[in-house]
Amino acid sequence: MNNRLFVKGNEAVAMGAIEAGCRYYFGYPITPQNDIPEYMSREMPKVGGFFLQAESEVAAINMVLGAGAAGGRVMTSSSGPGISLKAEGMSFMAGSEVPAVIVNMQRPGPGLGGIDASQADYFQAVKGAGHGGYRLIVLAPWSVQELYDLGMLAFDLADRYRTPVMILGDAMLGQMKEALIPHSYHRPADLPEKDWVVCGKGRRNHANVVKSLMLKDGELEAHNWHLHAKYDLIKQRETRCATDNLDGAELLVTAFGCAARIARTAIDMARGEGMKVGMIRPVTVFPFPSEVYLQATARTPKVLCIELNNGQMVEDVRLSVDRQADVRFYGRPGGTGSLPTPEELLEQIRKHYKD
Amino acid sequence: MSDNVFMAGYGGQGILVIGNLLACGAILEGHNASYFPAYGPEKRGGSAMCTVIVADSEIGSPVIGRPRVALLLNQIAMDKYFSQIKPGGICLYNSSLVDHLPSQRDDLCLIAMPANEMAYEIGNPRLVNMLMLGAYAEKTGAVRLASLKAGLELILPERNKRFIPANVEALDRGAAFVRDSVAAAC
């Protein structure tokens, strides 16, 4: 196997996290991500880390807030209904600028919904699950390898911008297995020191305070402008996107995560039939790679957006292209027996390619 | 080498184990492989299904609509997936638990394997899955038996490693069935 491992997606994200120095995990079980806490419960003690299964999702996310505020690299994971419960804590972390990593292995909803693959939590992830107007950095892996790689990157982004980061996976990516090439984590030399943490006053002559309640005159507005400027900086610096064969394309197909995996094969089939199809795959869905869409649609003014929901990312695609392109959509909302196949997506590509 | 396979049967028949093992064996040989399971919340009973893709190029979709090969371990799986197998493909089914084909198809290689009876012969009814996988490997050449045997060490939990010799025997018996049986000569 040389240096290739055969790994499940859920385990890959946990492996990446531990390699990146995550030493605190707090969670509460829910399908389809239970391999993450299982892996953490087994592996964290081996590296001197801490695993705790909390009494609820709400408890877990607040433990994450505490560990993050004290300077630890900390993570939690859940799926759909559990992420809803963690939303309040994510808002508190965004407001008080506490870095942490939250994994959502999406399942279809609403409500308890089902346990299969879905991308129905896109809005929740990128528009802010909790209250008060904030952003998460949202990473959208499409393979076991990327779950591992982005699992590492998430901690650097969280620390660099003092912000919660979400890894937006799904039941397919979490439960599938494929080859993974593990590699060592290298801490970026320019990551800021965590001189703001609340872990005792020590030799400082002042006490650090981490909070989201701001009642002084003008204090909250200034804080929100500060957060806004931070999100702008994140948009400038951290937008990531994969593109393929955009030059000369007659149709652009765009998708993220598991939908992009299925679309990948459909696009290859379409090219086999002679169609000129380009592909745009956002790797960060916040910040959204708007500029890529704007430039690509200046040359190819037709986009087919494919999602495992009834149309969420497509709204960001439309905002990005500002009416200069015809943006079509194909999606299915997920559920048992409801995954689209490459053959089905090929039909859609044929249809939208022609008219 | 490239192939794509549906494997389906009851939960508890070991469908997911052989899907895992096939993908692991292929990766051991230096191919790319993906394993994608679909199953209900039940521990046993219910239905279990997985898709395995083996390729030397990068694997796109781990989901496929029409597999080249299907390993169908009971009647329910047969009824659900038989019609989806690609023309020219292979249907390897457990004739111990499949009493009829849902339709007439002349465009497939049909291999009926009495896997439950064969498993009883070697002393453990739980080896049905390995018999089927051994037959698959022999019939398609997608992966070497040796790689599957090596994969057992990697995918089985520690507590089940004592069963490896029995599993190895079942893989060999399944392969021998394909080599020796007239039923598999298509």
Chai-1 contact restraints between the chains, C-beta under 6 A:
chainA,res_idxA,chainB,res_idxB,connection_type,confidence,min_distance_angstrom,max_distance_angstrom,comment,restraint_id
A,M1,B,L28,contact,1.0,0.0,6.0,A-B,restraint_1
A,F6,B,C24,contact,1.0,0.0,6.0,A-B,restraint_2
A,F6,B,I27,contact,1.0,0.0,6.0,A-B,restraint_3
A,Q175,B,P37,contact,1.0,0.0,6.0,A-B,restraint_4
A,M176,B,S34,contact,1.0,0.0,6.0,A-B,restraint_5
A,M176,B,F36,contact,1.0,0.0,6.0,A-B,restraint_6
A,M176,B,P62,contact,1.0,0.0,6.0,A-B,restraint_7
A,K177,B,Y35,contact,1.0,0.0,6.0,A-B,restraint_8
A,E178,B,S34,contact,1.0,0.0,6.0,A-B,restraint_9
A,A179,B,I27,contact,1.0,0.0,6.0,A-B,restraint_10
A,R261,B,S61,contact,1.0,0.0,6.0,A-B,restraint_11
A,I262,B,S61,contact,1.0,0.0,6.0,A-B,restraint_12
A,I262,B,V63,contact,1.0,0.0,6.0,A-B,restraint_13
A,R264,B,G60,contact,1.0,0.0,6.0,A-B,restraint_14
A,T265,B,G60,contact,1.0,0.0,6.0,A-B,restraint_15
A,T265,B,S61,contact,1.0,0.0,6.0,A-B,restraint_16
A,L339,B,V63,contact,1.0,0.0,6.0,A-B,restraint_17
A,T341,B,V63,contact,1.0,0.0,6.0,A-B,restraint_18
A,T341,B,G65,contact,1.0,0.0,6.0,A-B,restraint_19
A,P342,B,S61,contact,1.0,0.0,6.0,A-B,restraint_20
A,E343,B,G65,contact,1.0,0.0,6.0,A-B,restraint_21
